[in-house]
Amino acid sequence: MTKPTAKPLGLWMCVALVVGNMIGSGVFMLPASLAPYGWNAVLAWLITIGGALCLALVFARLAHAFPRPGGPFVYTEEAFGRPAGFMVAWSYWISVWVANAAIAIASVSYASVFFPALAKTPGLAALVTVAVLWGVTAINCVGARAAGWTQLLTTILKLMPLAAVAALAGLILLRKGPAAIAPFEPSALSGGGVTAAAALTLWALLGVESATIPAEQVDRPERNIPRATLLGTAVAGFVYLIVSAGVLLLTPVSVLKGSNAPLVDFVAYHGGGDLRLVLAAFAAISALGALNGWVLLQGEMPAAMAREGVFPAWIGKTSANGTPVRAHLVSSALVTVLVLMNYAKSMADAFTFMALLATASCLFAYLSSALAVLKLGREGRMPLSPALTVVAILAAVYSVWTFYGAGWSVTFWGLALMVAGAPIYLLMRRARRRGSEAS
């Protein structure tokens, strides 16, 4: 009897997918955005990491019970039916490829430090961004194994400068003691400050569900996906907390606020010299790694939906090595359009707003998955312990709270983005009925 061939993504590649997708270019800029919030931001990080871990446990348990490709689509469909599953998957897929446009632009933006012509020559940055996008798409079209190795390598590289910043923060504390830390003033803490900061920190931790989507490419998915989801979220949360809190609490707000390179300014302020070029290089690598991971998902999600019959069958066709090449090509074509729109001056603001809306739509997938655990557990279709019940409720409450933090305007338009998929669903359902009648 032949031994079954191992699938391309093992445990550590799945961990790298989660960590790499959660830690992108944002970690290099976030301390500047959070600087005005002070200790509110630290508290926001703790709440966000706690919420992300609750969501990670939710996805881990769902992945163990339903190890099928599609992640939030599968779990929502199992609990609430196909129409709800489609709506969540539709909005999630759009959020992924729209976010990829921003990530691709960020990677080229960091590279402009070394190649100033990118910033000065009209249209050149757009062409290079599109070239980078299709280069990463080509890696993913070669197969999940190639994408997995790329993700593992870029994740290791992106963690190196962050570890160095964390080590510098530790040395400062050893040298100067608690006096180096910004004083804790309870009066400065406020619910509004924590909520506003948490809205920013959540964007940094999007991607907790990454390992659940390409389940068909994962070796022993019922074992490796839950482990990778929990371990990857814990690693990413720890890195963000140590780096961001260290920079925020050990550097004056005046140095960080409005900074274009807060980690560089942190190092320079504490006598480490100007490492702008070094950190710019690692930031570009970090953005490329995140782009690679999210491109993998932007292909796997529509392919899974096609196999379930809610997307046209042709988009789910795979190559000889099981890669959904057509889904990758369609998704990257859509990203290309958005990138080119972003570089047309009249569309830049619209693109930024659209990217924010698409990112917010991830929250619908998080909320529906948390509620799915409660419903499926109550129906006896998956194990539901008292501890998991509490975690799922906390994950749902956290998702709703984050909707509030993101603002009602963004939440409303995110909902509109999700509902916009209804005509597609109805067309596909009609096509399936006609196919059944014809056969």
N, C-alpha and C positions, 0 to 999 in steps of 0.2 A: 504493500500500500504506500502510495506517495505521500510524503510529508507536505502539508499545506504551505505554500510560499508565504513568508512574512510580508505584511503590507508595508508601504514605504515609510510611514511616519511612526517611529517608536516613541517611547516615553519622553526622552530628552528633547526630541524634535518638537513634540507637542508642548512641552514646558517652554521651549524657546519661542514657539508660536504665540503662546499666551503672554509671556514677558515682553517679547519683541513688539507685539501689537499694542500692549498697554504703555510701554515706554517708547515714545517716538521723539519727535523734535521738541515737543512741548516742555519736557523736563528742563531743557536748557533756557527756557524763557519764563516758566511759571513763577519763579521767585519774584520777578519784577511785578507781575500782575497781583501777586498776593502781598507784596510789601506793605501797602497801606492798612492791611487788616491785622498785622502783628500777631498777638497770641490767639486772636480769633481764627487765624489761618491754621495754627497748630491744632486747635480743637476741631476745626473743620476736617483736617486730614485724618484725625483719629476716628471721627464719625464716618467719613467716606470710606476709610479702609475697613472699618467694622461692617458697613453696608455692603462693600464689595465682597468681603469674606462670606457674608450671609448669602449673597447672590451666587458666589462660587460654590457653596455647599448645595444650594438649590440646583444649579446646573450639574454638579457632580452626581447627585442622587438621580436626577432625571436621565442623565447619560447612562448611568448604570442600569436603570430600568428599561430605557428605550434607546439602545445603542445604534440608532439609525442616522444617516446623514441628514442635515437640515437644521439641527439644533432647535432654536425657538419655534420654527415652523412645525416641527414634529410634535413638540411638547404641547403647543397651543392647540394643534389639531386633535391630538389625543384627548385633551381635556374638554375643549369647547367646540369641536367640529371643524370641518374643512374651511368654511368661509372665514372664521376667525383666524385660523392658521395661515391662510393666504394673506389676509390683511397685514398681519404682523410680519410675515416673511417679505412681503412686497415693500413695506416701509423700511425694513432692515436692509434689504438689498440696495435700495436707493441710497440709504444713509452711508453704506459702505463705499459705493463708487463715487459719490459726491465727496466724501471725506478723502478719498484717494487723490482727487484733484488737488486738494489743499496740501496733502502730504508731499505729492510730487513737486509742487511749486516750492514748498519749504526746503526740500533737499537741494534744488537748484539755487535757491536764494542763499543758502549757506555756502555753496560752491562759488558764488560770485565774489567772495572774499579773496579767492585765489585767482579768479578770472574776472577782473572788473568789467570786461567787455559785455558780460552777461547782463549787467545792470545798466550799461550805457547804450548798447546797440538796440534800437527798437526791433522787437520781434524775435531777437536771438534767444532770449530766455524762454519764450514760448516754444520755440522749436526744440531747444535742448530738453525742456521739461517733457515734451511729447516723446522725444527719443528715449529718455530715461524710463518713462512709463512703459513704452513698448519693449525696451530691453528687459525690464522686470517681468513683463507679461510673457516674453519668450522663455525666460527661465522657468516660469510656472507651466508653460505649455510643454516643455521638455518632460515634466512629470513632477509629482508631489515630492519625490525623493530629492530632486535638484533644488526645489523650493525649500525643502526642510533643511538641507545642508547650508544653503544661503542664510536661512533664518538663524540657524545655530551659530554660524560664524559672526554675523552682524550683531547678534545679541551679546555674545562674549565681548566683542569690540566696544559696543556702546556702554557696557557696564564698567569698563576700565577707567574712563575719566570720572565717572560718578563715584567709583570707589576711592579715587584720589581726592576728590572734593570732600567726601565723608571722612577720610583719614586726616585731611588738613583741619577739618572742624574738630576732630578728636584731639589733635595736637594743641590747638588753640585753647581748648578747655583744660587740658593738662597743664599748659603753661600759665594761663591766666586765672583759671578757676571759675567759679560761678559769676564773678564780677564781669566776665566777658559777655554774659548773656543779657539780652534786653530785659529790663525789669518787668516783672509780672504785676500788672495793675488790674485787679478784679473789676474795677469800675469801667475799664475800657472794653470789657467783654459785653457783647450784646447779641440777642437772638438774630437781629437783622444782619449783623456783621458776620456771624458764623454761617448763616444761610447763604449769604452772597458769596463768601469764600468757598463754601461747599459746592456751589454751582460750578466754580472754576475747577476745583479738585476732582469733581466727578469726570469732567472731560478727559482728565489725565488717566483715569482708570477704566475708560471704556475698553472693551475687548476681553472681559472676563469669560465670555462665552466662546472665544475663538476656537478652542479645541473640539467643541461639540459639533461644529458645522461640517468639517471634512471627515466625518466618522467612517465613511467607506474607505478612506485612505489610511486609517489608523490601525496599527497592529494591536490586537486584543482591545478593542474600543471600550468594552464594558469595564476593563481594569485601568487602562492607560488614560482615558479621557478624564475620569473623575480625579485621578491622582494629579495629572498635569494641570487641571483647572484649579485645584486647591493650592498646589505648590507654586504654580506660576503667579497666581493672585497674591499669595503671601510674599513672594520675593519682590514683585513689583511694588506692592504697598510699602514694604520695609524700605526699599531703595528710595522711593519718593519721600517718605516721612523723614528719613535720616538726612537726605540731601537738601530737601526743601526747608525743613525746620532748622537745620544747621546754618544754612545761608541766611534765612530770615532773622534768626535770633542772634546771630553773631556779626551782623552788618547793619550800619545805620540805614534807616529808611531813605534818607536823602541820597545815599549811594545807589540803592537798588531801584527806587521809583523812577520809572521812565527809562531804565537801562535797556540797551539793545542786546547786552550780553551779561546778564546778572552773575553767572558763574565765573566769568572772566573777571568782572569787577570785584567779586568776593575774593578771588585769589590775589588780585593786585592790591586790594585794600589791606590784606594781611601780609604783604611783603613777598608774595610769591612770584612777582614779575608779571609781565603781560603775556599770557598764553592764548591770546585771541585766535591766532592761526591754528594752534593745536586743537582747541575746543571747537572751532568752526569745522575742522576736518571731521572730528568725532560726531558733531551734530549732524553733518551731512550723511555720515554712515548710519547714524541712528535713524534718521528719516528714511533712508533707503531700506533699512531693515524692516521698519514699520510698513512701508509701501509694499515690500515683498509679501509680508504676512497678510495684509488686507487684500492684495490682489488674489492671493490663494482663495480667500473667502468670497470675493466678488465673483469668482468662477464657480466655486462649489455650491453656493446657495441657489442660483437659478438652475443649475444642473439637477440638484436634489428636487426642486420644485417641478422640473420637467418630468423626472422619473415618477413623481406622484400624480402627474396628469393635470397640474394646474398652470403649467407653462407649456408652450409648444414643444412637441417631442423632439424636434430637430435641434433645439438648443441644448438638450441633455445628451446628445450623442458624444461618445468618448473615442479617443484614439486607441491604438493597440495597447498602450500601457495604462489605459483607464483614466486618462486626463480629459476633462471636459473642455477641449480646445475651443469649440464654438462659443460656449458660455464666456470663456475668457476674452475672446475676440469681441463679442458684443459689448461686454461690460467695459473693456478698455476703449472701445470706440466712443462710448458715452462719456467716459472720463476725458477723452481727447477733446470732445466738443466743449466740455465745461472748462478745460484748461484754456482753450482758445478764447472762449467767452470772457474768462477772467482777465486776459491780457488786452481785451478791447476796453478802453477806458470807461466807456459808458456802461459796461456790464460789471465792473469790478465790485461795486457796492452790492448789486443784486446777487453776485456769486457768494460774497461773504455771508449775506443773510441766508441764502439757500443752504450753505454748508452748515450754518448754525442750526437751521431747522432740521436738516437731515441727521445731524448728530443727536438732537433731542429725540428723534424718532426711535432711537435705540431703547429709550426708556419704556416704550410700549412692549418691546420684546421682554424686558426685564420684569415688568409688572405682570404680564400674562404668564410668564414661566413660574413666578412665585405663586400665583393663584392656581396654576396647574397642579403644583405639588399638593396643595390643600384639597383640590377636587379629586384628583386621581387617588390620593391616599384615602380619602373618605369613601371612595367607591371600591377600595380594596384592590386597585390595579397596580399599586406600588406600596412598599412598606412605608408607614408613617408613624414614627415614634413621637412621644410628647416633645422631645428636644427638637426634632425636625419641624414639627408644627410651629414651635416658637420661632425658629430660624426663618421659616417661610413667611410668617406674619411680619417679622422684622424686615425682611427683604421687600415685602410688598409696601409696608409703611415707608421704608426708606425711598423706594421708587416714587411714591406719591409726593413725599416731601421734596424730592429733587425736582419734580415737575414744578412745584411751587417756587423753588429756588431759581429755576431757569426762567421763570416769568410766564404769565398767562398768555401773552402774545405768542411766544415761541411754542408753548404747549398747544395752543389752538391751531397754529399753522402746521405743527407736526402731526396733529390729528387729521387735518385736511389732506396732508401728504399721504397718510395711510388710507383714507377713504377714497382718494383718487384712484386707487387700484381696483375699486369695485367694478367698473366697466370691463376691465381686463378679465376679472374672475367670471363675470357673467358671459362674456364672449367665449371663454374657454369651456364653460359648462355647456353652453349651447352647442359648441363644436363636438364635445364628447357625446351629447345626446344624439346628434345627427349621425355620428360614427356608429353608435350602438344600433340605431334604427336601420342604417344601411347594411350592417353586418347581419 
